[in-house]
């Protein structure tokens, strides 16, 4: 079973995706990420789910090009409807961002994604190859996915060091509890 299979079944309707989005992006974290993403003409979201972030950008008047990646076919069905309703330019792609050829972007955002990566540094490096600015929203830390570090603070420090070494700008925003 692939990582995304758990979230891909037809049993997960739009109500489920609304609940999931609320769990992974507390309001202060979402606002900060939206403010930052709104500066981009070309934006990539890893783990775009049902398109809540894309829709929120469009409702703020953002008119750039959006590319979203998610494992879940069911979530992307909802996201495609939201994309159409909000007249957002770009593409939504099912599958693993890490295995896709991703065109250059101005900014990458990913909320509730990085903490699930057993080895998260390859994702950070790929993101910095695609975009000079990356924001990871870390709503919580899944202890099973912290093989390389012991805390979210250590993870954020390592992400920052990787960004500096590639002349990129990358930050990890952690929601306060």
Secondary structure as UniProt FT lines:
FT   HELIX           3..7
FT   TURN            10..11
FT   HELIX           14..24
FT   HELIX           27..37
FT   TURN            38..39
FT   STRAND          42..46
FT   TURN            49..50
FT   HELIX           52..59
FT   TURN            60..61
FT   STRAND          65..70
FT   HELIX           73..85
FT   TURN            86..87
FT   STRAND          89..94
FT   HELIX           97..99
FT   STRAND          105..111
FT   HELIX           114..116
FT   TURN            118..119
FT   HELIX           121..130
FT   STRAND          131..138
FT   HELIX           143..145
FT   HELIX           152..165
FT   TURN            166..167
FT   STRAND          169..174
//
